[in-house]
Amino acid sequence: MNSFEDNLLELIRSHPTLYRNKDKKHKSLILKENCWKEIAKSLNKKRQNVEITPIKAVRRIGDELIVLCKVPYQIDSCRMIVGTTSYRLIPGNQEGDVVYSGQGLTTGECGAHIKNIREDWNGNVTCVLPPQSSNIEVTGTMRLLVARAPGDPHLISPPQPQFKEEDIFSAQCVVPNGRPAAKILWFLDDEQLLEGVHQPVVTDEPGSDLQTVSQNITRTIRADDNNRMLACRAEHEALDQPREAKRQLIVHYPPKRLESGPITVFGLKLGAEGKLNVTVRSNPPPTAVWMVGDIRITAPHSTDNGAITALEPLHLGNGHYNVSLHLARITKEDVERTYYLQVFNDLGREEFTLRMSTMDEPAGVELDTGAIVGIVVAVLVLLIAVFLGVFAFATDRWCFAGRGRELAKNSGESDTESAAGAGRSRLAALGARVRAVIPRAKDRVQATDAHDAESQSEEKKGVIYAELALGDQTSADKPPPPSTEYAEIVYTDQPGQKEVKE
């Protein structure tokens, strides 16, 4: 019985559900239906003690690879199986295609430096190490993929030569026979497409380890897609440059304006020739019809006298067309007139309104209606906020509500007295502001008399009017209403002479 059979027999005997007859003569083995599954589990458990890095690697032919196996105990041998060949690796011996790599057997490391990878090494790389106990060697396995370039990508798309705007476009890219499977990317010109890209599907080729990958894309056709190139790009480790499969998208759509609203052409001069220009997008090419007053002009035609000519739409590239109306001599009536343009093709039409102006085009930023309304609303909100802030401060409301109470507490008043006093004070202050704006007749007469007396007096007397707010008087019955007294203070420049009249 060879070593593999001995190891297998030991595994079976160690499992109580597998080994039933311990007769030394026959050593019969009674295996249940799941016998080999149990054996596989036991073998995997034995291999779990080996730490191997990397688990998987992709290399091109001629590349190098280092595989390291490690166990948590000292070992006295290291063996590596690469392809179908077993290599016994010895530290210090660096001759050959597969040599030892690691910190030494005493550290439990069994590594292999694989040089100049060959095609026939594609597959598993297994390290075999002596066990810490028992007679079964421990192993670790990693997967080495020797890269093989795939075939050219194939782009499968609808056979129709052109599409319409809003059509649903679907295509498939297939990249065959790669090892490993290729990576597919989608581009529209230089723009990578991410929206509408499906998950790739990888299939194994029968009888080989090569793989074919396919991926679908779905996109809603836009007018901007016209004349753009759709590319299916395949990237692979064995390729120096990506490979592509392409097709051009031709999209038909109705005429589209590039600017909204009426159009004014500035800078024209009376008596000189002039031209009205409009740029549109269209595919197929548009037909232009101008309405000048009651005259209908289809490009490329002119009026009977040749004064006005509708030029054929000029292709500017990428579906853009310049539609022009030429006037031989601009008159005052031409400037006052409104011009109408219809541009159409088989898919739809677009209409324009144009005016002429002899003024220069205004400079600066043009604001549309929405921007103007937004500015007005912002100014109104700011004014309302300022008004509310001033009102709250003057009436001790909202965030200023505690200001009056704090002042009352500082003066020793109770909350009830401070509230009543604050109300009367605000009324008195409001009346004082009104009287300050509209002075009383008596005040005006006294001020005039005082001014005359001052001009005639050699002592240059001065008069000052003061408004005195008398303090509130409290009684047991009913508090009297607030009152205000006025005092006239007459003073002179000489010190010590002051007269007070009340």
Secondary structure, 3 states (H helix, E strand, C coil): CCHHHHHHHHHHHHCCCCCCCCCCCCCCCCCCCCHHHHHHHHHHHHHCCCEEECCEEEECCCCCEEEEEECCCCCCCCEEEECCEEEECCCCCCCCCEEEECCCHHHCEEEEEECCCCHHHCEEEEEEECCCCCCCCEEEEEEEEECECCCCCEEECCCCCCEECCCEEEEEEEEEEEECCCEEEEEECCEECCCCECCCEEEECCCCCCEEEEEEEEEECCHHHCCCEEEEEEECCCCCCCEEEEEECCEEEEEEECCCCCEEECCCCCCCCEEEEEEEEEECCCEEEEEECCEEEECCEECCCCCEEECCCEEEECCEEEEEEEECCCCHHHHHCEEEEEEEECCEEEEEEEEECCCCCCCCCCCCHHHHHHHHHHHHHHHHHHHHHHHHHHHCCHHHCCHHHHHHHHHCCCHHHHHHHHHHHHHHHHHHHHHHHCCCHHHHHHHHHHHHHHHHCCCCCEEEEEEEECCCCCCCCCCCCCCEEEEEEEECCCCCCEEEEC
